[in-house]
Amino acid sequence: MDQAASKNRYPARVPLAIKPLGVLASLAVARRNLLALIPELVTHQPMVSGRTATRWHMVASPEALRIILKDRVENYPKSDVTKLILGPAIGDSLFVAEGAHWRWQRRAAAPAFAPRAVEALAPVMSAAAEAASARLRTAHGRASDIHAEMVTATYQVISDVTFTGGEGFDRAAIHRAIDSYIAQTAKLSLFDILGLPGWVPRPARLRSGTVVRSLKQLADAAIAARGQVAPHAVPDLLDLLTGAEDPETHRVMTPAELRDNLLTFIVAGHETTALTLAWALYLCAFDPVVQARARAEAQAVLGPRAATVADLSALPYIRQIIDESLRLYPPAGIVSRTAQAPDTLLGREIRAGDTVLLPFYALHRHHALWPDPDRFDPDRFQDPSRIDRFAFLPFGAGPRICIGASFALQEAVIILATLLARHRFAAVPGREPVPELILTLRPTGGIWLTVTPAF
């Protein structure tokens, strides 16, 4: 990649593979950056297939993705690798469960993420935006790691909406345990690439056992402490999950299922939104014209106050920036499925046991779907109805679409609008972030921006 041209015209991106990789080369590339395993060809073709140790297919066709994620979703469950990475920490919770076990948990948890419930959580998001703005004010005139700041902000949100009052909830300890677990377990091992079964031990993941036990003990302690206090006037996420019941079977969560789903929502509820906000602010610093337009919109709507849920409809350009950030840097850069039965996609044979990869990073930069796909242009989303539903998949699609999508988008718009109304963000020379897929699409070394007052 021409670095100078990239800096002038395109925001940070990852050079994709331009030649086939064998097993050892794939392992070496995966350890550096999992995104670099994606063939460049996938951004031009609807589907690319190959064999490393097992047969695989990378799908970047909206037509085929509709089949995988919606029409024949039962034939394409989450892959063994996904379950090996996440299962030890979050068990058979909503994120990794399949079939009937997934369906009843989804039905039970749905009321907690209904539109009215999500809107009721907006004051917590506005308070986190105020707190983030106050922290950035103390950093005026110098460079700050915006990614770290956004992690703090979104973790405050998920902590407050999960554990009102914080009884028995050691926020810092749980956060440290989550980060440690991801760092130790999220890298692909040679055994994963070779397709060895899950019962073959992965040494790095064996070493994470202590962290997993600590994480679960912390969550169990917080749940137990909740049982010792009076009910809250306004139920929080723990209250809602504790009382969650499948409306069809009347099944409720066991203590272990409650804990595992709670940990799932804590991890997913702050990690992905923090990344979305950090990349959005980086992109605004990359393109000062976009930033100025967004600031004008935010200041006109908000004045000196923080954004609220009532402001969302009046902040369309802020939302377009969020969507374009999710296009360029989808938190789930690649997800994998394992075909359960023979199938045909785009005229190509899919065998039972084949790995079917959904490279959202490449889909969102596909030349047949997006004009000049590496360019940052929020106006792509001025009319979302013109975009194929299965060409833009930051939250997935079909029955397994992310249950917290509306929560994340509401939070992201509230925080981004508040920060852009009050602060200016500028790139730090020589500190270009490097997108790296480690479970989620993270900026290696952080996102360093200089922060100054907007007024």
C-alpha positions, 0 to 999 in steps of 0.5 A, a space after each residue: 500500500 502507498 502510505 503517502 497516498 493513503 494518508 492523503 486520500 484514505 483513512 487507515 486500512 489494512 493491506 489484504 492478502 494478494 496471494 494464497 497462504 499455506 497453513 504456516 503462512 496463515 498462522 503467521 499472518 493471523 498472529 499479526 493481524 487476522 484481517 490480513 488473511 482476507 484475500 484482496 479478491 474478496 473485495 471484487 468477487 462475490 465469493 472466494 473459496 479455498 483450502 488451508 487445512 479444511 475447506 473454506 468459503 469467504 462470502 461477500 455477496 448480499 444474495 448469499 449472505 441473506 441465505 446464510 443469515 436469514 433463509 437457512 440460518 439453521 444450517 450455518 451456526 457459529 463455528 467451533 472456533 468462535 465457541 472455543 474462544 468465547 465459550 469458557 467465559 460466557 458459556 452457552 449464553 445468547 451469543 453462542 447458543 444455537 437452536 431451541 436453547 438460543 430461541 428461548 433465551 432470545 425471547 426471554 431477553 427481548 423485553 430488556 432491549 425493547 425500544 421503550 426500555 432502551 429509550 429509558 436508559 438514555 439519561 445514563 448515556 447522557 451522563 456518560 457523555 458529560 463525564 467524557 466531555 469533562 475528562 477531555 476538557 482537562 486534556 485540552 491542548 495535548 494528545 489523548 488516547 481517544 480509544 481509551 477515553 471511549 472505553 471508559 465512557 461506554 463501560 460507565 454506561 454498561 456498568 450503570 445500566 447493569 448494576 444500578 447503585 453498584 452493590 457488590 459490583 467491582 467495576 475495575 476488576 471485571 474490566 481488567 478480567 475481560 481485557 485479560 481474557 481477550 488478550 490471552 484467548 482471541 488469537 487464532 492458534 495453529 490447531 484452529 487453522 488445522 481444524 482440530 476438534 475442540 477437545 484438543 487443548 489450545 495452550 494459550 486458552 488453557 492458561 486463561 482458566 484462572 482469569 475465567 474463574 475470577 471473572 465468573 466469581 466476580 459476576 456471581 458475587 454481584 448477582 448474589 449481592 443484588 439479592 440482598 437489597 430492595 428492588 429498584 424503582 426503575 429496573 436495571 439490566 440485572 433486574 430485567 434478566 433476573 425476572 426474564 421469562 420465555 413467554 412461550 415456555 415460561 422458562 427462566 434463567 438458571 443462576 449460571 445462565 443469568 451470569 453468562 448472559 450478564 457477562 455477554 452483555 457487559 462485554 458486548 455492551 461497551 467494547 463495540 460501542 467504544 470502538 465505534 466512537 473511537 473510529 468515528 472521532 478518528 475519522 472526524 479528525 481525518 476529515 475536518 470538513 466532515 467534523 465542522 459540518 457535524 459540529 454545526 449540526 450538534 451545536 445547533 441542536 444541543 447548545 451547551 447541554 448534552 444530547 438526549 434521546 429526544 435529540 436523535 431525530 435532529 442529528 441525522 448527520 451524526 448518525 451518518 458518521 456513525 454508520 460510515 464508521 461502522 462500514 469502514 471499521 465494523 467491530 466484528 471484522 470477520 465472523 465464521 459459520 460451519 455448514 451443517 449440511 450440503 448446500 449450494 451458494 451462488 452455484 458453488 458446492 458447500 459441503 457439511 463441515 465447510 467453514 463459511 466466513 463472513 468477512 464484513 470488513 471486505 463486504 463493506 469495502 466491496 467495489 461492486 457495492 460501494 463507490 470508491 469503497 475505502 473513502 470516508 463519506 458519511 453521505 453514503 447513508 443520507 438515504 439508507 433505503 438505497 443500501 442493500 440490507 445485506 451489504 451493510 452488516 455491522 450488527 449482522 442480520 436475520 433472526 440473530 441480529 445483535 439484540 443490542 443494536 438499538 442500544 449501541 446506536 442510541 449511545 453512540 449518537 448521544 456521546 458523539 454529538 455531545 463531544 463534537 459540540 464541545 471539542 475539536 479533534 485533530 490527528 497527531 502526526 506519526 500516530 496513525 492507528 492500525 486496525 487489528 482484529 483481536 476478537 473485535 476490530 481494535 486500533 493497535 496502540 490506541 487512537 491519539 488525537 489532539 483535543 481543543 475547545 470547540 468554541 
